[in-house]
Amino acid sequence: DNIFVEGTVQQNMNTPSTLGDKQTGTIVTLDGNRSFSITNIDPNSIIKKDDFVIAIKINGEFRPIWITNENSTCKCCAS
């Protein structure tokens, strides 16, 4: 009955070809005790193995609302 889940992605996920083209993958919670299926419908979201994802339940499926990966973080200001 979770509304939000968070964890790391277990495999590279295919990027949807169009908005609404459902692509699924699995995340495992940080403590390793639970896994959840997540569904990406956004062709602009790239989800790779080991990315950290926060997802919300919408229409009975978990959809990513936050994805941390090397393509989404700014390194230009890192010292």
N, C-alpha and C positions, 0 to 999 in steps of 0.2 A: 504494500500500500504506500510505497514511497512516491512522493511527488517529484523530488529531485534526487539524482544519483550522481556520484562522481567517481572517477577511476581512470585507469590507463587503458588505452586501446591495445588489443591483443594482436592485431594484424592491420596492414595497410587496407584502407577502405577505398573502393572505387568511388570516384567523384561522379555525382549525377550528371547526365548529359543535358538535362533540362530541369527547370524548376518543377519539383514534384516527382521526379524520377527517383524512386526510393532505393537507397543503397544501405545495407545493414552491416553491422559489425558487432563486436563484443567488447565491453569494458569490464575490468575487474577492479573492485574496490581496493583502496590503498592498503588495507589490512589483509587482502587476499582471500577474504572469507566469502565474498559473493560476486557473482557476475551478472551482467545485464546486457540485453540486446539493445543497441541504439540504431536509430534510423536517421540517415542524412538525406534531406531533400533539396539542399542548397548547392547548386553547381559552382558556387564561389567558395565553398568550404572544402579545404583539403584536410583530410584526417589520415595521419600516418601511425604506424605501429609505435607504441610507447608514448604517444601524445596524451596529455592530461585533458580530460573532458568532463564538463559539468553538463548534465542533461535534465530536461524537464519532461514530465509525462503530458503528452497532448494526444487526444483521440486514441488512448490506449497504448501508445508507444512512446519510448524515450527519444527525444530529439535534442541534439546538441545546442546549447546556448553559449558555451564557452569552450574554445579549443586552444590549447597552447602547443604550438609547434614552431620549428625553426623559421617557417615562412611568415608567421604572424607576430613575431617579436622584433622590436626595433633594436638593432645593434649599433646604430650610427653614433649613439652618445655614450657607448660603453667605454670605460676608462681602463 
